[in-house]
């Protein structure tokens, strides 16, 4: 219904609408678009006004910023019913960048950028590059 690529070609061809001789240019264009969308996502997240960490962010940082990984996991296990993968990842991130509001937010910004690039890749493959671009821009600027 929304597909802009030739559906008779195999699903694994992301660049199905580009002739084979131009696949290098197509990949370069795709990478530049994905990077541009990543920058838009980062800018939309980083430039939003902030009034400190929200309750959820503060709770996540409190669990993840424990002195060691075992304490971080046991703290998250006691007070949060969700799986601890995010706390594991955030604990490692805070060990590298330090415990601060900017450090905690930068983690979420990086995850947002990676999700934007993944959204663009999946949508471009299945729905075409125009729809992928529009979907990713809408996702990037959504609060």
PyMOL commands that set and color helices and strands:
alter all, ss='L'
color gray80, all
select helices_A, chain A and resi 20-46+55-64+69-79+85-97+101-127+129-141
alter helices_A, ss='H'
color red, helices_A
deselect
rebuild
show_as cartoon
